[in-house]
Amino acid sequence: MAESESTGSESVSSGQIRLERLYLKDASFESPITPEVFREEWKPEVQVDINTRSTLQSENRHEVLLTLTLRAKLDGKTAFIVEVQQAGVFLIEGLNAKMLQGVLATMCPNTLFPYIRENVDSLVVKGGFPPMHLAPVNFDALYAEALRKQAEGSDRSEGEVSH
């Protein structure tokens, strides 16, 4: 499929991006204080961590791995931990290195996120807890923030070297 979507400030109009394979790479659910936790009022403190990683599989094929870890605590005790790794193999052709980096960090995770969200919710419900509806994630904003921090870090490094 030809794409003409935006990744940050770059336009992806000359390349091809295609999801070739979508798969669940790993999933785990742990609830260390069951069944006692079910007697508590369900008002958890929730922490969500999201990470992405991509690896080149062959010339133009990239595995993108989206990892989501969700921790729910009641009164400081862990009610449950869910970790899911959702992956996809993407064929990406015709992009320069900067555009490719942006697509791997934004467009690919955006494609995977609905699947990981569904898997997390399913595991939580199967564990006996109320549904956990995760809010959408703005991977474009996360990528822009990472680039900004990287630029600030390199500016500081350059400044330190020149002194």
N, C-alpha and C positions, 0 to 999 in steps of 0.2 A: 504494500500500500504506500502510495506516495504521500508524504506529509508536508504540510505547510503550517505547522503550529509553531508557536514561539517558545523558546527555552531561554528565559532571561531576556536579553535584548537581541539575541540572534534569531534569525528566521531559518527554519529547516525546510527549504523548498526544493533543493537540488538532490536530496538523498532519498533513500528508501529505508523504511523501518517496518519490520514485520515480526510479530510474535509467532514463533514457530512451535514452542512447547511451553505449557504452563503446568507446574507441579508443586506439590507440597513436599518440601525437603525434610522437614523435621517438625514435630509438635510434641509438647509435653504439658501436662497439667499436674499440679501438686497442691494438695490441701492438707497441711500438716495438723490442723486442729479440728478436723471433723471427727465425730458429729457434733461436738460441743458448740462449734461456731453457728450451727443452725438455731440454737436457742437465743442467740444474741440479736438485738435489733440491727437490721442491715443498713448501716450508714458507714460504708468503708472509706478509708483514705486510699485513693488510687494513684498509682504511679505508672506511667507508660514511657517506655524507652523504645525508640525506633532507630534502626541502623540499616544502611544499604551498602552493598559491596558488589562489585562487578569483576568478572574475570573473562579474559579472552579465551574462547574455546577453540576456535579455528579462525581462519582469515577474517571473516566478517561476522562471526557469531559470538555473542557475548552472553554469559550467564549473569543475570542480575538476581541477587539474593536480598530480599527484604526480610529483616528480622524484627519482630515485635515482642517485647517482654512486658507483661502487665502484672503488677503486684497490687493486691488488695489487702489492706490491714484493718483490723478492728482493735481498738484500744492498744495499738502498738504490736499486736500479734498478727502474724501472717495468716490471713484467711485462705488465700490461694495465690499461686504463681502460675501464669500461663506463658509459654514461649512458643512462638510459631515462626518457622522459616518458610516463606513462600518464594518460589523461584520461577524464573522464566528464561527461555533461550530466545534471544532477539537477533534477527538478521538485520544488520545496519550497514548500509553501503552509501558511499558518496558524500560523506561528511568530513570536514577537516577535524583535526584533533580537538580543538576547543569546542566545536559544536557537538562532537561525539561525547565528550565529557559531560556536557550539559544534558544531552538526551539520556545518558546512562544514569545521571543523578536526579532527573526530574520526570521525564516522560515514562520511562520504564517503571519506576516505583509507583507512579500514578496509575499505571495499568495493573500492577500487582495488588495495590492497596485494597480494593473491594474484596478480593479473595481472602486476603489475610484477615480482614475485619470479620468476614463471615466465619472463618475457621476459629478465630478467638471466641466469638460469641457462642458458637456451637459447643466448644469445649467447656466454657463457663456454665452453660445451661446443663450440659451432661454431668457436670460436677455437682449439680443440685443448687446452683446459685441463680439469682435473677439475671436476665439478659444484660449483657454489657455492650451497649451501643457506642462504639468509638466514633468520635467526631472525625470529619475529613481532615486530611493533612495537606498542607500547602508545601509540596516538595520544591516548587520554584522559589518560595521565600526562604526555605531552609538552605537551598543551594546558594542563593544570593548572599545570605548571611555567612555561610562557610567561606565563600570567595572573599567577602569583605574582611573577615577575620584573618584569612590567609594573607591578604594584601597588607593589612596592618602589621602582621607578624614579620613579613618580609621588609616592610618599611623600617621597622625597629631594628631588624638585623642589619640592614644596610647602614642605618644611622650609627649603630654600634661599631660596625667595621670601620667606618670612615673616621671615627674619633681616635 
